[in-house]
Amino acid sequence: MPLTRPLADATVVITGASSGIGAETAYALARQGSAVVLAARTESALHEVARRCRELGGRALVVPTDVTDPEAVERLAATATAQFGRIDAWINNAAVGVVGLFDEIPTAQFRRVLEVDLLGTAYGIRAALPRLGAAGGGVVINNASVLAEVAMPYQSAYNTAKHGIRGLADTIRQELRVTGRSAISICTLLPAAIDTPFFRHAANHSGRQWAPPPPVYPPELVAKTVVRLLRRPRREAYVGGGARLIGLQWRLAPAVAERLLGWYAQRTQFTAGTEWDTAGNLFRPTGEARSTGGWHGRRRQLVRITAAFGGWRRLRRQSSG
């Protein structure tokens, strides 16, 4: 079910709100007049996002939160409820990443990605459900990425976490339905590569500079999809034609699509520069109140997409021969 009240009267909690998709979603909701509760680790960046939200006509509350701490997430929910009287929607968006071969990623960093991306989402849903029930219903949106459905090399921890988010959402949706709590909707968001600071902030053990594989879409597109889901919830929603295409290929011919995506990612998700081993923002927050990551040049690199389809045809011929 959709929100029980208009967006102009709704209170929405957003994790990972200090930059990227989270910040852009906060701005989109502020334009609707919503009250946004902004959570992330970098308090200064959150205050900058909140200032912009107020300029756009929304109400904003800053609650610095590390989503790996279930008690902190519970305090986030309690603070939002105390300030605005209720919670109408909860957007689990906080995420970190590490790039590198699976057997070369430090165990502590692999674990940290799962703690932030998967367990942070689980803690958010757990804190949201009783508040949404008390409000008469509401919407949970989990930003899971198209990598919740498909996989790409060098992103084993992120792939694992995002696949887990999708399975968790499916399970909770079933449980809500069979226990008569269908007024709460659980939505899974499946964006393609998005132009955010995420790729620059990720831990890196590949020896090369990491970049989003084209086509890359603007974060505003994700924010618009979030607003649409709040008004008309769906089980799952892709963001970007590339995500829809990859998902379709994976469902129709998974073995071939797996090979294609491996081939494509190997050639497109690294730049020419060298990158020394770094833990990125896994343990040290780097929020900077920026929505974009400066990947505009990759948004329309259709030559690479065309080349990928050439690879697709070759792989199909090899698999059928």
N, C-alpha and C positions, 0 to 999 in steps of 0.2 A: 504494500500500500504506500501511497505517497505521503508527504508530510501532512500532518493534521491541521496545519495552519499555513498561511502564505509566507513566502520567504521573508517578507518585510517584518514579520513578527517572529521569525524563527531564530533559535540559538544553535549554532553549528560549531563543533569542536574540530580543529584541524591540527594534526600532528605533522611534524616536518614543515612548519609554516614559515621558517626563517628565510627561505629562498625557493627558487624553482617552481615546481607545480604547486606546492603548498602556498607560497606567497601569491601566485597568480590566481589560485582558487579563492583565497581570502579577498582579493580585490574584486573578483567577479561577484562574490556574494555581498560584499559591501555596497556595490552598485545597486543591488536589490534591496538594500536597507537592512540586511541581516545583522544579527549580533554574532561576531566571530570570536572564538576563543582560540588564541594562537599558542601553540606548544612547540618547543624545540629546545635545543641545548644552549643556543647563543642568545642571551637576553637582549643585548644591544640591537641585534638584527631584528628580533621580534618587535621591539619598540618602534623601529623604523617602519616595519610593515604595518603595525597598528596605526601609526601616524597617517600613513597613506590611506588606510581603510577609512579612517574618520574623515579625511578629506573627500573621499568618494561617497560619503553619506551613510556609512555603516557605523555600528558600535563595535568596539574591540577591547578585548581583555588579554593581557599577556600573562602566561603561566609557564615559566621555564620548566622543562620536563625532559628527563631522560627516559625514554619509553622502555628501556631494558629493566627498569625498576618498577615492579607492579604496584608498590605502595605509592610511588610518585604518580603513576597513571591514575590511581584511585583518588589521590589528592586533586589531580587535574579535573576529574569529573565532579568531585565535591565542590571545588572552587567555582566551576562554571555554573553549577546548580545554585549555589549560594548567591552568586552575583546576578544571574538572570532568571532564576526561579525554576528553570527546567532545561533539558537538553532535547532538541528535536532531531539532530543528525550528528553523526560522528564520522569523520573522514580519516582513516588510517593511511597516512601518506609518508611517514618517516621511513627513510631507507638509506643504507650505505652499501658500498660495494668494494670488492677486491678483484683485481684482474691478474691472471697468471695461470700457469698450468696447475691442475689440481694437486699434484704431488710436490709442488714447489711453494704453495701458499702456506704460511705459518699456521699451525693449528689454532692458536689463539685468535688469529684474524678471521679464519673460517668460522669459528664459533661466534665471534662478535657479529658477523653479518647475519647469522641465524638469530641471534639474540635481538638485534634491532629490527630486522625486516619481518621475521616470522613471529617470534615471541612478543615483540612490541605490538604487533597487530592483534595477537591473541589477548594480551592484557587490555588493549583498547576496547575490543569487543566485549570482554568480560565487564569492564567498567561501564560501558555504554548501555548494555541490555536492561538493567533495572531502571536506569534513568529514562530510557525511551519508553519502557513499559509504564512508568509513572506518569509520563506525559501523554499517554493515550496512544502511543505508536511513534514511529519514526523510521529513519533510514541510516544504515551503516554502509559506507562505501570504502572498500579496500582497494588501494592502488596496487595491483599485482603485476602489471607489465605483461606484454605478450609472451614474455619468457616464463609465464605461468603455464603456458600451453605448449610452447616449443622450447628448444634449447640452442645455445650457441657456445662454442668452445671458449675457454679462458674465463668463463663466468660460472664456475661450478657452484660456489657458495650462493650467489645471487639466484641462479636457476633453481637450486634446491629450496631456498626460502620462498620464492615466488610460487613454485609448484605447491608448496605446503599451504600457502595462503589460499589458493584456489580450493584445495581439498577441505581446508578448515571452513571456508565460507559455505561450501556445499553441504557439509555436515550440519552446521549450525542452522542453515536454512531449513533443512529437514526437521531438525529438532523443534524449531519454532512452530512449524506447521503442525506437527503431530501433538504438540502440547497446547494448541489453541492460541498461540501468540503471533498470528499472521499479520497483525497490525505493524509488526516490525519487519522491514525489508532489509535483506543483505545483498549488496551489489558488488560484483567484482569488475574492476576496471582493467582493461588490457591495452595499454598504449604501446605504440611503436616507439622508436627512438625519439626522444624529445630534447629540444635545445635548452638544456639547463646546466648549472654548474656541476651536476652529479659526476660527470666523467672526469672533470679536473680534480675533484676532491677524493676520488676513490683511491684505496690502497693499490699499489702497482708492483708486481713482481715479474712483469713480462720483459723488462729491458727496453721497452718501447713506449712512446707516448700513446695513450689510449684516446680514442675518439668514437663518437656514436656512428654506427654504420648507417649510411644514407638509405632511404630518404629520412630526413630529420624534420620533425614537425614542431611548431611553436607551442609553448606551454599554454597559451591562451586557448588552444583547441581542447586540451584536457579540461581546463576550467569550465569551458562551455558545456562539455559532456557531463561534468559533475553537476552543474546547475540543472541540466536536463534530467539527470537521474533522480535528483531530489524531487522534481515535479512529477516524474513518471518513472519509478524504479523498474529495473530489469535485472535478471539474474546476472548477465554479463554484458559488457559493452566494449567494443574495440574503439580505439582512437587512432585515426590515420588509416588510409587505404592500404599501406604497407602491412600493417598488423593484420588486417582482414585477409589479405592475400597469403601471407605466411601461414596464418591459422588454417586457411582452406587447404593449402598444399600439404600441410602436416596431417590433416585428417584424411585426405584422399590417398596420399602415397607417403606414409610416414618414413619409410626407409630411404626413399629417394630424397625427400625433403630434408632429412637429417644430414645427408651427404651434401646437399646443395648449400644448406645454411652453414655447415662447417667450412666449405670451400669459400663461400661469400664472406663470412666473418673474418677468415684468415687474411683476406685481401683488402678489407675495407675498414676494420675497426682499429687500425693502428696508423699513425702518421710516421713521417721520416725521422722524427727526433728520437733521442735516447732518453730513457727515464730510469734513474737509479731506484733501487728498492725503497719504497716508502709506505708508511702505514696510513697515509692520507688523513681523512677525518674520522677514522674508526674510533679512536679513543680521545681525540682532541677536536672539539667542535670548530667549524670554520664557516658558520652561517654569515652571509654578507648582504642579505636583503636584496639579492639580485634574482630576477626571474629567469633570465637567459644565461647561457654559458658561452656565447660567442661562436656558436657552430653554424652561423647563417650560411656559410659557403657550402655546407653539406646538405642544405635543405632541398636542393633541386639537381642533384648529381645523377641525372637519369641515365647517363652513359654507363654508370656502374650497374644500374638496375637492368639495363638492356644486356650487358655482359653476363649478368647473373642468369638471365633467361637462356642465353646461349649455353651456359654451363648446365642448366636444368635439362635442356634437350640432349646434351651429350651424356649426362648421367642416366637419362631414361633409356637411351640407346644401349648403353653399357649394361644396364640392369636387365634389359629384355633380350640381350644377345647371348 
